[in-house]
Amino acid sequence: MAARAGIVEVVTEILTVYPQAIDHINRKGQNVLHVAIMHRQYKVYDKLKDKDEAKRLVRGIDNHGCTILHRAADTKFYHGGTRPTPALKLQQEFIWFEQVKAQMPPHFIMHINRKGKTADQLFKDMHREQLKAAQHWVKNTSQSCSTVAVLVATVVFTAAYTAPGGFLQNGRPILLDKPLYSFFTVMDVAGLASSLTSVVVFLSILTSSLEFGDFHHRLPRNLSLGFTFLFFSVTSTMLTFTATILLLVHLQTKWTASLTYAATFLPIGVFALFQFPLYYQYFMAAVKSILDFLRKNLPGNWDFLEIKDD
């Protein structure tokens, strides 16, 4: 009951007072690892997996012929996870499945239950609807973000050919010698480059197959990259606008200048306020995938690079 409810303190206290309880099997032939994994009790699983007894518990097979990996693939007691979007929810399920698989003896991974399915087959069958929801969300998000990125690129491209203050007869910008003109040029180029890069990233997502394996590492990493370039392009566009205003209008009074700065950074602040939680989730997913790759491929012990999920 404690494992099913995810109450780590009660699980710890029971095992302290009566250590033999870890070998308890319920009427369905399931041990405590089966129950904790099936109910997605991550903290209970983390508490139990490092115990010496876990080496034999991971070999447990219940009355339905299911290993703990089959129970990690089962969504009977899955209630949506802790991530905010369908793509991240599916990734969380992938990571959970891979974590359990890493604890399994190799010959148990291909074990077939009474319905004739391996854990991998069961995972794909049980998460098919979740995959469709994640594919739909990724396509809609990528289309919307690529549209915004194209609009930003159009604005900054136009601004490059309409220099503040106009041009002399020889084609030289009138305000070229002003310090802010260099800032205007740099921000305009940065906005154009980042918006076009964002378009390329989101188009690559739209043209990908969006299969199960893509949601493990590649798609969250690409979405994080696309969001980063899109946010930077919006920021650069607003700074370009600020530089234009300051070049054309010489603000003498402090309160007028303060209002102008506030109006300029208001869209950036609102955009960051609403998008930061989503961006943070995808950024952390991208960082975890990179660290996992380094941890698995670099020689030596790099377990300190592992980032635990909440």
N, C-alpha and C positions, 0 to 999 in steps of 0.2 A: 504493500500500500504506500509506503514512504517513497519507494522508487518510482511508482506510478505517478504520485503527486509531485515528485521533484523536491522533496524536503530533505536536503543534504544533511542537515543537523541530526534528524531522526535516524537516517541511514547510518551515519557515523556512530551515533550512540549505541545503536543495536549491535553493530559489529564490534564495538569496544566491549560491551557487556557479554555478548554471546557471539564470538567470531564464527562459530559453525553455521550461523544463520545464512552466511553467504552461499552455502551449498543448497539452500532450500529450493525445491522444485514445486511449482503449483500444479493444479489438476490438468492443465494443458501441456505439461511437460516443459514449462519455460522456467529458466533461472532468472536471477535478478538482472542480468545483462539483457536478456530478451525483453524484459518488461521496460527497463529504462530506455533502451534504444527504440522500442516500438512507440513509446509515448513521447519521444523527442526530449527526454530529460538530459540535456547536455551536461549539466553540472554533476549529476549523479554518475553519469558515465565516466566523466573525467576523474571522479573520486575513486571509482572501482577499477578502471583499466590498468592502473599502476600497481595493483596488489598482486602478490604472488599467485593467489588463487585464480586470477583472471586468465592465466595461461590455459587452464582447463575449462573455465567457463565459456571461453570463446569457441570451444569445440562442441558446445551443447546443441542438440537438435531436438526440437519440440515434437509434439504428437502429430503435427501437420508436415513433418519432415523439413521444417524451416530452420536454418541457422540464424545467428544474430544478424548476418548480412541480409538475409531475406527480410528480417524485421526492420532493418534500416531502409529497405526499399519500399516497405508497405506504408501506405498513406491512410490506413483505417483511422488512426488516431492523430493524424496531422491536422493542425488547426491554423495553418497559414504562415507559420514561422515568425521571425522577428524582423525581417527586412521589409522595406517600404514598397518596392515595385515587383511586378511579376518576374522580371529578369533576375533580380537579386534573390527572390524567393527560390527560384529554380537553382540558382548557383549555390545557395545555402544548403539545399537538399543534396546537390552534387558533392559539396565539401563534406557534409555529414556522412554520406555513403562511402566516400574515399577514406575518411578517418577510421570508420569501422572496418573497412576492407584491409587497411594497413595492420590491424591487430589480428587478422585471420591467418591461420596456416594456409599456405598456397593451395594445397589440395582440397581445402574446404570451399574455396571461392567458386569452383565449378560444380558444387553440390546441387543436385536437383531435388526439389521438394516433391510432395505427393501429387501435385498438379503438373509435374514434368517441366518445371521452369527453374532456371538458374536465377541467382540474385540479380544479375545484370538484366536479364529478360524481364524479370518482375519489376525492376525499377523503371524501365522504359514503358511497360504497360500501365503501371500505376501513375506515371507522371505525364501521360500523353496529353491530357487536357491542360495541364499546367504548362506544357511546352507550347501549345497553341496560344494560350493567353500571353505567354512571354513573347512569342513571335509577333503577335498582334501589337503589343505594347511597344516593342522595339521598332517595328516598322513605322507606326504612327509618330513616335518620338523622333526618329531619325528624319522623317519627312518634314515635320514641323521645324526642327532645328536647322535642317539644310535650307529651308525656305527663308528663315530669319537670317542665316549666314549669307545667302545670296543677296538679300535686301541690304545688309550692311556693306557687302562688297560693292554693290551698285552706288551707294551713298559715298563711300570713301574714294571710289574711282572717279566719280564726278567731281568731288572736292579737289582732287589733284589737278584738274584742268581749269578750275575756277579759283585761282589764287586770291586770297584776301587782298583787297585794295586794287586789284587789276594788274595789267602789264603795261610796260612802256612800249614805244613803237618798235624797239629792237627785240621785243619779246622777253625782256628781263622783268621779273616781278618788282613792283614798286616798293614793297615792304621787305625786300630780300635782306636788307642790312639789319633789320630788327631781330633781336635775340629770340623772340617768340616765334618768328617765322621758321627757324630751324626746328623748334619744338613741334610746330604745326606739321612740317614735312615728315619728321620721324614718326609721329603718331599716325599720320595718314598712311604711310607705307606699312607700318606695323599692323594697323587695322585691316588693310587690304590683304596682306600676307596671311594673317591669322584667320580671317574670315574665309578665304579661299582654301586654306588648309582644313578648316572645319568642314567645309563642303565636301572635300575629298574624303575625309574620314567618315562622314555620315553616308556618303554614296557607297563607300566600300562596305559599310554595314548593311545597306539596303540590298546590295548585290550578292551578299554572302548567303550560304545555304540555311543558316539559322537552325542547325541541327542540335541535338543534345550536347555534343562535345563542345560546340561553340560557346555555350553559356557557362562553361566551367571557368575559363580564364580569358579567352580572347575577346569576347564581346564586352564584358565589363571593363576591360582595359581600353578598348577602342572607344567605348562610350565616355569614359573618363577623359580620354584625350580630346574627343570632340567637344565635350562640355568646356574643357579648359580653354581651347582655342576660341570657342564661341564667346565665352565670358570676356576673354582678353580683347576680342575684336569689338565688342560692345563698349568696353571701357575705353579703348583707343579712339573709337568714334566720338564718344562724349568729350574726351580730352582734345580732340581735333576741333570740335565745336567750340570748346572753351577758348582755345588759342585764337580761333577766328574772331570771336567776340572781343577778346582783349586787344587784338590787333586793330580792329576797326573802331572800337569804342574806347576811348581813353577815360577810364573810370578814376575820378579824382577823390570822391568821398568814400570813406571806408565802408559805410553801411551799404552803399550801392554795390561795391565790389563783393561784399559778403553775401548779399542776396544772389548775385550772379553765380558765385561759386556754389552756393547751396542748390540753386536751380539746376546747375550743371551736374552735380553729383547725386541728385535725387533719384534719377532713373537707375544709376549704377547701384545705389544703396538698396532700392526696392528689388531690383533683379537679384542682388546677392542675398537679400533677406529670404526670398522665397525659394531660390534655387540652391542655396548653400547646403541644406540638409541632404538633398538628393546628390549634389556634387560630392559631398563628403563621403557618402556611402560608396559611390562608384570609385572615388579616389582611393579609399581604403581597400576596396576589392582589387584594384589594380596594383597597389603596393604589395598586398598579400600574395598575389600571383607571381610578382617579380621575386619576392623574397623566397617563396616556395621553390621557384625554379633554381635560384642560387643555392638554397639549402640542399636540394636533391642532386645537384650536378657538380658542386665544388667539393674537392677532396677535404677530408677532415670532418670534425664535428661542428656543424653550424646550426644546432638546434636553437641557439639564442635568437636566431632570426625569425623564429616562428611567432606569429601574432595570434593570440587566442581570440575566439569569438566571444561576444558578451553572452 
